[in-house]
């Protein structure tokens, strides 16, 4: 398998991992979006709405000593009124503040108690205010920003000028509109109250959406008292449901783990981490949500549920655990394919995918809470660009490291030439590669730079090229050259460490000062030290052939000189010529090439290591 194919295999595996993560996070998006009704308040609106109620509302100033403490309070808008009923917004806010403090006597001041139906009296005002508050708590969320801050109310709501729309409550039997009505106070000043038509519908509304039987069993303190925006009885119910849900989730997940332990023993550890961690949490929250829906959640509870905080945590946690499981399987697969060196990439790549999962989960949560996701994404884009510019070099080195691991031009222990240096690779990291040079210094090369260097990996050679050039003196006769060519070919074919194909020697041409013979052969070893041993043996044998032929090596010279001495050995030269003449007569002058039969007879016939070597005696 080529390095490109292996790289594609790793990239495909990583893409699958990212696809799994993206799919599971998209599931969180679907869960988060499907549970939220279009007009339901978000958690951000609930928190902001309570702050607005506190800002808009000004409590009645009944005692003189309270005025000094409230000097900095916002002044009421519209006509002056002890209960701040001059505009629709402040009137509703005052009603909500009074009922939140369980001051139903004051809350009754915001109800139009005229024209009450038969069976109701003005003295029932506090009870009606309490029932209306309970109805609001269990059905709708009132957005104060949507209410008018004009003393005359909204002019474009298709209602009479003396009425304003607050909200709509849908029940199984009927839909009720909650209205405000502008009425005259005893002194003739116009103020806003909940309309008499709305007040008349309060008993029927309470019968349909109120506490019902629970209201007669649970003490009124638990029904009215609030802790962090939730009724006390809701906290009790959530505690009971939470305990039961945890016990149910604990039992179910333990049964599943016991079942898988006998079916998938090799993967039981990562699977157990999935089911006992995020799986148990997700099952717990699903049971709690189901029970909460049966209890009839209030708008505040629905807003908290719409944020999907715990489900998003459980899903993101589960995705990261599935990534760990996937990496375990992928690591085992790489080991089977003898690509164990790539396993080191799984951890950083997995962490990168996990960081993406966490980022997506945070974005989904902010969207569910009610923040503007477009603005958030724009901010992340600008921030990401700044981070990318600042981390350009580290990212370049990281990508270079991934490239080295996937394409594998080098491995630890390889002897190579990189640029103008030669050394042995000691470590391939995600930031830099460490190379031990021939002078024993340790060079750290950033991966971004290393991948762009010209690289010769000597350890990847399956054989070593032997290619010396033999330069003969011009006094060498043609038959001497023929003798040398034939004998050297015999040595190449006969040597057990030289590959017969494509071993050759050719009379390449006439040099400036020599007759040039070129040898082309491959030595069947990969270790460079062994190659030098074999090359040494071949060189010595060639020197012996040169001596027997009566020739010698040419020495370059640039000046005129008169040689006094031995010169070429005429006897050996004549002997070499006689050998060539004999080969001609026997038709055994194997030039320009040896026949296959002769090559086969010569193959491996030389003693190597040569006779007299300790290793040769040991082999014998």
Secondary structure, 3 states (H helix, E strand, C coil): CCHHHHHHHHHHHHHHHHHHHHHHHHHHHHHHHHCCCCCCCCHHHHHHHHHHHHHHCCCCCCCCHHHHHCCCCCCCCCCCCCCCCCCHHHHHHHHHHHHHCCCHHHHHHHECCCCCCCCCCHHHHHHHHHHHHHHHHHHCCCCHHHCCCCCCCCCCCCCCCCEEEEEEEECCCCEEEEEEEEEECCCCCEEEEECHHHHHHHHHHHHHHCCCHHHHHCCHHHHHCEECCEEHHHHHHHHHHHHHHHHHHHHHHHHHHHHHHHHCHHHHHHHHHHHHHHHHHHHHHHHHHHHHHHHCCCHHHHHHHHCCHHHHHHHHHHHHHHHHHHHHHHHHHHHHCCCHHHHHHHHHHHHHHHHHHHHHHHHHHHHHHCCCHHHHHHHHHHHHHHHHHHCHHHHHHHHHHHHHHHHCCCCCCCEEEECCEEEEEEEECCCEEEEEECCCCEEEEEHHHHCCCCEEEHHHCCCEEECCEEEECCCCCHHHHHHHHHHHHHHHHHCCCEEEEEEEEEEEEECCCCEEEEEEEEECCCCHHHHHHHHHHHHHHHHHHHHHHCCCECCCCCCCCCCCCCCCCHHHHHHHHHHHHHHHHCCCCCCCCCCHHHHHHHCCCCCCCCCCCHHHHHHC
